[in-house]
Amino acid sequence: MNKHKIEAKVNGKSVSFAVDSNERLIDMLRNRMGLTGTKEGCGKGDCGSCVVIVDGKTVNSCLMLAAQADGREIVTIEGLGTPKKLHPLQKAFVEKGAIQRARRSGRQSVATSAGARGTSRSSTPYKRRPPR
């Protein structure tokens, strides 16, 4: 298996890893960095549980290879706030009772944060299924 050395900024911290060519971004975040707030739901990019922000755009981390993160800036749910100091969007979700299942709350906070920055367009290269 080929290894690729990557350097990226994750939640404001510079990181460097040697990743396998088929290693997904979600696996790097969860298994190597311990950032378990990013969840895997369907593994196909349909549910959005794995959404992170890459260079200001929402991306399904289950569809992105870790090697593609080289030179990029990544923000996960852990990068938005902490349990003691919530991001303003997380705080609003709690105050307004908008908290749903844990998988959805993280996705909603990350995606809403990207939208508030004016960069909500997904850069994941797949077509979404039409609404059911």
CORMOHU-V792424 format. One record per residue. N is the residue number from 0. RES is the residue in one small letter. OMEGA is omega in whole degrees, 0 to 359 (NA if undefined). Layout:
BEGIN
N,RES,OMEGA
N,RES,OMEGA
END
This chain:
BEGIN
0,m,178
1,n,176
2,k,177
3,h,176
4,k,178
5,i,172
6,e,182
7,a,174
8,k,181
9,v,181
10,n,176
11,g,181
12,k,177
13,s,179
14,v,178
15,s,181
16,f,167
17,a,185
18,v,175
19,d,183
20,s,179
21,n,180
22,e,181
23,r,179
24,l,180
25,i,181
26,d,177
27,m,181
28,l,184
29,r,189
30,n,182
31,r,185
32,m,179
33,g,180
34,l,188
35,t,175
36,g,175
37,t,186
38,k,171
39,e,178
40,g,186
41,c,182
42,g,182
43,k,180
44,g,182
45,d,189
46,c,179
47,g,180
48,s,186
49,c,185
50,v,171
51,v,177
52,i,178
53,v,182
54,d,175
55,g,180
56,k,178
57,t,183
58,v,172
59,n,186
60,s,176
61,c,181
62,l,183
63,m,176
64,l,179
65,a,180
66,a,179
67,q,180
68,a,182
69,d,178
70,g,185
71,r,176
72,e,185
73,i,176
74,v,176
75,t,178
76,i,179
77,e,180
78,g,180
79,l,182
80,g,178
81,t,178
82,p,180
83,k,180
84,k,182
85,l,171
86,h,181
87,p,178
88,l,178
89,q,179
90,k,178
91,a,178
92,f,180
93,v,183
94,e,182
95,k,179
96,g,182
97,a,181
98,i,177
99,q,175
100,r,185
101,a,181
102,r,182
103,r,183
104,s,178
105,g,180
106,r,182
107,q,180
108,s,181
109,v,182
110,a,179
111,t,177
112,s,178
113,a,179
114,g,179
115,a,178
116,r,180
117,g,183
118,t,189
119,s,180
120,r,179
121,s,176
122,s,179
123,t,186
124,p,174
125,y,178
126,k,176
127,r,175
128,r,177
129,p,179
130,p,180
131,r,NA
END
